[in-house]
């Protein structure tokens, strides 16, 4: 079988995960790179020995031999880049979040359907070993009816800088950057129930805290001292689903806590779980409350995480494998994110 040719749109830090994963897939030829930043483009092309390079996306998309692309740009460019690629007859893997609005996400899906091409969203946590293990317990009815969940992705001082703090390019702060991961993961684990209402709040109290001295904190490779920071530094929300289940979410770039936190908790009628990052299970055994730990690697492993996602994308294209992170799921997550920001702005619950 002939290899499929892949183009990369945006050669920033997240593209490296896509590139390295594609290189490990024997059915892929990494063919072309496109980026507005010519210096970065040339550096990446030299590193990966890519001969076809472009600063103009429309020129790259004229290459009929390209079968599919990964969209790895800043968030506000996801929709226009994905739609252009789909209209050019390419399959698309678009990094999360799908876009910066539900409206733009719907336009992306419409383009995919109009052109008969795959649009897959980069919800990479769905491909993790921790998600797989939890799904095994859910499928065996270990938890019973899952009716409540909590998800936190909190950084004490972790504003990435660069375009992440510029709302015109990012669409928002920690909610759309970090919260999207855990909102999607929990919803996926719960069987993708439909969101029906949202109450949310956002705060911009601490900003990016450039005054903080001491150890170095996480910053994006594109960050500089002149970066804009007009996004929230904390977001919190309560999301209600059509099956009666509720998800509580917290996400921050800056927050006065002791250390960074990243965990999800699931609560069911038969049992519960915490992923923090190792998996703990809670239940009843012979009428005694019991805590269970597994003799297995249950914390998320980044080794091979993106490879699982990329391999699935390639299999969907070549073998017709049903996509497990389709465009419709991305639209529903964008509806949730839009509603949280709207609720925060108005101070009222938003009905979806």
ChimeraX attribute file (.defattr): number of C-alpha atoms within 10 A of each C-alpha:
attribute: neighborCount
match mode: 1-to-1
recipient: residues
	/A:1	5
	/A:2	8
	/A:3	14
	/A:4	18
	/A:5	17
	/A:6	24
	/A:7	26
	/A:8	24
	/A:9	27
	/A:10	24
	/A:11	24
	/A:12	19
	/A:13	13
	/A:14	13
	/A:15	19
	/A:16	14
	/A:17	16
	/A:18	21
	/A:19	20
	/A:20	16
	/A:21	19
	/A:22	21
	/A:23	14
	/A:24	13
	/A:25	15
	/A:26	10
	/A:27	16
	/A:28	18
	/A:29	16
	/A:30	23
	/A:31	19
	/A:32	22
	/A:33	26
	/A:34	27
	/A:35	22
	/A:36	15
	/A:37	13
	/A:38	13
	/A:39	10
	/A:40	15
	/A:41	21
	/A:42	20
	/A:43	12
	/A:44	19
	/A:45	18
	/A:46	11
	/A:47	9
	/A:48	14
	/A:49	13
	/A:50	15
	/A:51	13
	/A:52	14
	/A:53	21
	/A:54	20
	/A:55	16
	/A:56	11
	/A:57	18
	/A:58	14
	/A:59	11
	/A:60	20
	/A:61	24
	/A:62	12
	/A:63	13
	/A:64	11
	/A:65	12
	/A:66	22
	/A:67	21
	/A:68	25
	/A:69	25
	/A:70	26
	/A:71	30
	/A:72	26
	/A:73	24
	/A:74	20
	/A:75	26
	/A:76	19
	/A:77	17
	/A:78	24
	/A:79	23
	/A:80	14
	/A:81	23
	/A:82	29
	/A:83	23
	/A:84	16
	/A:85	29
	/A:86	27
	/A:87	17
	/A:88	18
	/A:89	20
	/A:90	26
	/A:91	27
	/A:92	26
	/A:93	27
	/A:94	26
	/A:95	22
	/A:96	24
	/A:97	28
	/A:98	32
	/A:99	27
	/A:100	25
	/A:101	21
	/A:102	20
	/A:103	14
	/A:104	19
	/A:105	26
	/A:106	20
	/A:107	16
	/A:108	26
	/A:109	24
	/A:110	16
	/A:111	20
	/A:112	24
	/A:113	13
	/A:114	11
	/A:115	16
	/A:116	14
	/A:117	20
	/A:118	24
	/A:119	28
	/A:120	28
	/A:121	26
	/A:122	26
	/A:123	25
	/A:124	19
	/A:125	21
	/A:126	23
	/A:127	22
	/A:128	21
	/A:129	20
	/A:130	19
	/A:131	19
	/A:132	15
	/A:133	15
	/A:134	20
	/A:135	17
	/A:136	11
	/A:137	14
	/A:138	18
	/A:139	12
	/A:140	10
	/A:141	14
	/A:142	19
	/A:143	22
	/A:144	16
	/A:145	15
	/A:146	23
	/A:147	17
	/A:148	18
	/A:149	24
	/A:150	19
	/A:151	25
	/A:152	22
	/A:153	22
	/A:154	26
	/A:155	24
	/A:156	16
	/A:157	25
	/A:158	20
	/A:159	26
	/A:160	20
	/A:161	21
	/A:162	20
	/A:163	19
	/A:164	28
	/A:165	26
	/A:166	17
	/A:167	18
	/A:168	16
	/A:169	17
	/A:170	23
	/A:171	22
	/A:172	21
	/A:173	27
	/A:174	28
	/A:175	29
	/A:176	26
	/A:177	18
	/A:178	21
	/A:179	24
	/A:180	23
	/A:181	21
	/A:182	24
	/A:183	26
	/A:184	21
	/A:185	21
	/A:186	21
	/A:187	20
	/A:188	19
	/A:189	18
	/A:190	18
	/A:191	11
	/A:192	14
	/A:193	16
	/A:194	18
	/A:195	22
	/A:196	16
	/A:197	19
	/A:198	28
	/A:199	22
	/A:200	25
	/A:201	20
	/A:202	24
	/A:203	14
	/A:204	15
	/A:205	12
	/A:206	15
	/A:207	19
	/A:208	23
	/A:209	13
	/A:210	10
	/A:211	5
	/A:212	10
	/A:213	8
	/A:214	5
	/A:215	5
	/A:216	8
	/A:217	12
	/A:218	11
	/A:219	15
	/A:220	15
	/A:221	11
	/A:222	13
	/A:223	16
	/A:224	12
	/A:225	8
	/A:226	8
	/A:227	15
	/A:228	17
	/A:229	19
	/A:230	16
	/A:231	24
	/A:232	25
	/A:233	28
	/A:234	23
	/A:235	24
	/A:236	22
	/A:237	23
	/A:238	18
	/A:239	23
	/A:240	21
	/A:241	18
	/A:242	11
	/A:243	12
	/A:244	13
	/A:245	20
	/A:246	20
	/A:247	21
	/A:248	20
	/A:249	22
	/A:250	24
	/A:251	29
	/A:252	29
	/A:253	28
	/A:254	23
	/A:255	19
	/A:256	12
	/A:257	11
	/A:258	8
	/A:259	10
	/A:260	17
	/A:261	17
	/A:262	16
	/A:263	16
	/A:264	22
	/A:265	20
	/A:266	23
	/A:267	19
	/A:268	20
	/A:269	13
	/A:270	14
	/A:271	21
	/A:272	20
	/A:273	20
	/A:274	18
	/A:275	20
	/A:276	16
	/A:277	15
	/A:278	15
	/A:279	22
	/A:280	16
	/A:281	20
	/A:282	20
	/A:283	18
	/A:284	11
	/A:285	9
	/A:286	6
	/A:287	7
	/A:288	8
	/A:289	10
	/A:290	12
	/A:291	14
	/A:292	11
	/A:293	11
	/A:294	10
	/A:295	6
	/A:296	9
	/A:297	12
	/A:298	21
	/A:299	15
	/A:300	18
	/A:301	12
	/A:302	11
	/A:303	10
	/A:304	16
	/A:305	18
	/A:306	22
	/A:307	22
	/A:308	16
	/A:309	26
	/A:310	25
	/A:311	18
	/A:312	20
	/A:313	27
	/A:314	22
	/A:315	15
	/A:316	17
	/A:317	19
	/A:318	14
	/A:319	10
	/A:320	11
	/A:321	12
	/A:322	12
	/A:323	16
	/A:324	17
	/A:325	22
	/A:326	17
	/A:327	24
	/A:328	16
	/A:329	20
	/A:330	27
	/A:331	24
	/A:332	21
	/A:333	26
	/A:334	24
	/A:335	19
	/A:336	26
	/A:337	25
	/A:338	20
	/A:339	24
	/A:340	27
	/A:341	24
	/A:342	19
	/A:343	21
	/A:344	21
	/A:345	12
	/A:346	12
	/A:347	12
	/A:348	14
	/A:349	17
	/A:350	20
	/A:351	12
	/A:352	14
